[in-house]
């Protein structure tokens, strides 16, 4: 079998188009422009690229984009004061503090100082609890984008066996909660899982969020299963230079799977699209307006 390639780039463009239409309607009918603020501490090159791309796409869908850059050595008090200022700003509906933060800053403290209603990353402890109990919440962007692609490909996910490889707070755990919410039978596997290949072989849906390049191999995959590859790793090419690869070994997995997301062009573009969707959702909720359909969990 050769897997269907799930085109995350095209899907993300569609989601951004839907967000843009809603934003235009919000402006026209209610005079409201959703606003997203990103706080970037330090000079990490990968974070800078990511933040620039977020800012560009925020403006493209018609939202207000604000970027606050703070020095690597910023004090926790000054960062908390910045978050508080954004919490109090009625033109800002979404706040994202780019992670990782420098070591002297307590990430949990900073994230939990964000107004949960503006927490478009879905990392605040209140949103984590709401998601875990099946209540309306802000949902982390990468798992939300993965869920959207799965729903689009499968229709109903009810009763399917899902194996999430990775137990991070940002991807693995919320992904498992979302799949459970869609009535999958969910296993969370991780670095200590015994006989990981045989666990993965039970899965109709495999979410690879391992954090190591090309780890999930084709002979771990049940024929016809769907592979969602959350990894983004830069590796050296034998002929020199580098390339991006996922946490799944694309060639061998694509030969067995029914469907697979490529890297790049799979989950990655969906993450930013879902950040915009979450900002729109937060804006609608805070104004007591009907939230867009199909853009939330
Ligand atoms: N760093 C890398 N990805 C993310 C993300 O989705 N949110 C935040 N806040 N930081 C990140």
Boltz pocket constraint, residues with backbone or C-beta under 6 A from the ligand:
constraints:
  - pocket:
      binder: B
      contacts: [[A, 96], [A, 97], [A, 98], [A, 99], [A, 100], [A, 121], [A, 141], [A, 142], [A, 271]]
      max_distance: 6.0
